[in-house]
């Protein structure tokens, strides 16, 4: 955790994060005015960014920000809602979709099937692209698609979270979504965006400048930037929340390897493309377990810092003009007035004190998280991936019963 503490203490990283959120919020307001009707987030790393965008649009609706259509911002603020918690009668949802593919599968796990690990990862991401496309259909038609039924079953039948399944089932048709994602190497974003094909989806990709996009991924983004207006790249000095656990992400991911492998097997037997996934997200704010309190308070403090910094960018832009053209975050740091700089430092200190005071670990122990997954049967094993995804291995008897039910749900036999 020492690296992330140093990164959070560097005000240039926080200003870069706040500027990215502010820039994205401006774009979302603009696209809303053009008829786009939802924001879709498939990335754990983008969860705090999506939250920041949501908060910043509310700020834009009551403030004067350079280049922002305030009336559009007001309409959007009145009509947007975030995930399961808000009023589903509003017309612009922020839709979290768990497309995390940072999983571990050993050669022993894969040997019976003969699949390559990299192909499984790409297929999980293509599954996600297909799932997103099903959201363009009416709710009743959505149910006819295997991709949709699979994730719906995991939420409602495996995890006993019918309210989450109902959220996706009841979404009105999403015809022109805005897709956001974070990019380190760029592979995940490229695979998903390629999977969209010609669908009318506008993509915003937040690229970590401390990493380097792999050459073929960079070429893909460059080509798309020049060939259409369906992509925006927002560089960030360092995405300090990326892969840092629930304290800075606000959620943790759970992966069911046996479900993924068995569903792929079912699809292959039926000579269908084995596009499948078995990952879910769990909002740390909803946990009632004692272990969650330090994470909840740290995440709330982090979101307060990011949202406040994004608001400062509105004021800085009012003084200096379009900050998107400013490439040096140090210059923006110098552009803060003394009061703003004091507010920024107070926010940084607040996050720092919670991380160090609580000794919040970089990752959540799978043993600890297991206490929160109250739907799991006895004798369930858990482990953790290198990027802090909790992997759940179900007891065989229980698994067989669930797979029979899932097979009927997916294929009717």
Steps between C-alpha positions, in 0.01 A plus 500: 500500500803729536504586127136609496553709815780684321287538188204644694727742681621639165249778428581481128348150486183618675470807275545276195228269633267793570563652159422167331173471692410862417583453131295181483204666676506780239498239224214306657288818524577578135415147386180501708395815311570308175269214602722251679299324768722314752852465637642148518798407716657152469817578695573484873765765447243734346248466783629803695528688170133425422404612852703817451331572167159457664588742783661752263195516273292593804754776572486620137121521522524766771823677395644688204767287331683601183354334190226312688135524391352568843143423390612162365693437822186578702284268292758224528542550876122470539482182290811295581524226761786280617457124501243323713469766769330785317157565350454267201233734360777740399613470140885507504652207693862459602530125442780300667573176312753260655731415210810444713724243332798516738469136600724204577454163335778243528612255233339230712168688487519534122651162405167309478367752250803584285433875503767771494487741793532812284208385285281459809584858603410638157180295494400641840539852364312418180227354720486838671466684168213267406333550839515877454340465157206309654417810705386670178204261486170519684510317836296205372727451197812526716399178673528307173876554490728251674750770600233685692348190662842385626583812701141536616508142633828556685358803678158359583554126548864458598554815707140548615503866392176521298494880531821521295362266235179702495697818438638365172174332405295818543734749329326678213659434159838674481548610142804734518716432805822665609759237589786584738808295581850533644799390294845388609614280210174573314424137419172476693360827362598410145344152516170630638477799264577273202221272626250786470539495122287774344277551804441872574714507814723793598811393693706698751829331590713623790863421414759476777805699384727316746440185295538456127227382268623198308580593143214313329250635753630856454467461123140383539407804710685734264316360199164525674568859607566601141227290337203595718377728775409205721806504729667738744832429672557678832859467627560480875835545671431198720172316559566471873190286563585231243524152657520638855213313663164612636638791705564698181276313253184487712432139404656156485471239225407133539578235236350151472750295294294180498195681363704660222665174392178299510304759302776515238479121478123512450537758223778305326293180507223691323749638244446854626764765559620454861444862598436487873592658831430432866610814683294724727566820692401575859460859615702546819260772615222243533695261721383475861808306612736662751800454268338735246493818709864606437451440127172691496645801680817503290304478175262778609801718582665419165182580307464827686855591399450411133163676472632813669804503269275468193300798627824698532569431132180688414634803687852468355357474149296813565825685574732349238278362222470145364708278728478205260766673294732520801728195500695570821317420824767691690385817324142436610628442852665842488173646371316425825447793732619464863155403628457231233848365569416478871175313425689258274763432764233446768333240278830324430578494872156354574548207263859449617399494868230240441724271298782517753285528814281205412795317341265427210665224296550533129284193447214345689574157645281237333439359848367839610288553189354151541319629811315746276394233249235354729334308216797262464460143628729335753827356370538776241865585430624848410825639363625829358643598162802726448260791443292432809200317351351250745463157334230270637520121467164337577464150649432245225159380620373855526656590164332211319158600629553860396633402156188295429290805577724726291492264202120515502508878528744538209391226262170360626635145545 
